[in-house]
Amino acid sequence: MLAVLAVSWLALSCFVVLALRFIPPWTSAMMMERRVDAVLQGEKDFTLRHRWVAWSQVSSQVPLAMVAAEDQKFPFHHGFDVDAIQDAIDAADDGKRLRGASTISQQVAKNLFLWNGRSFVRKGLEAYFTVLIETLWPKQRILEVYMNIAELGDGVYGVGAASDAFYRQSPAQLSQSQAARLAAVLPNPRKLRVDAPSAYVQRRTTWITQQMAHLGGPDYVTRRNPSSTR
């Protein structure tokens, strides 16, 4: 019986991930978790904002900014940045603060299907869904979904809602600096603000802008040959 359930779950998860290669996800596990948190914490005025925007309707500066900020090896790895993982392990062994080593693919897996937490079960499921996503989706689709489900402000999910909330303009019109500022809040979007940037956000925006130039521009995100990077 357990074997049948396991096989059924594997088949269902593969089907869902494959379907989402073509169908825009209307929500995510993280969005649903945030809604529940708002109810439990009595946030009566909370409003979740999310609007799906297709890749072709987003400024090419946005995916470049997110790759520059979060995962510069994104075009070349297969879901896991081995070097970053090893660096995080070494830092932990040295008694330093534990650093994140999640790739954009891993973040999509977590945000779309899982819950917040550090348990081995959740990490195992994250790895499983990351492999599925990298196997069944092209890189552009992974980045398209990431741009649309990443939290960019408290209750603001995706570049469509963020453009409306913070810039009052279409995602297709976002400039390099505007895209960089969106990416700058990704480490902690409930404390860091796009519309009232702290000194840290301003410094990080400048750094991301510099990295975007160093990577060579928007074409970088679709490259598959590491030797072609600067």
Secondary structure, 3 states (H helix, E strand, C coil): CHHHHHHHHHHHHHHHHHHCCCCCCCCCHHHHHHHHHHHHCCCCCCCCEECCCCHHHCCCHHHHHHHHHHCCCCCCCCCCCHHHHHHHHHHHHCCCCCCCCCCHHHHHHHHHHCCCCCCHHHHHHHHHHHHHHHHHCCHHHHHHHHHHHCEEECCEEHHHHHHHHHHCCCHHHCCHHHHHHHHHCCCCCCCCCCCCCCHHHHHHHHHHHHHHHHHCCHHHHHCCCHHHCC
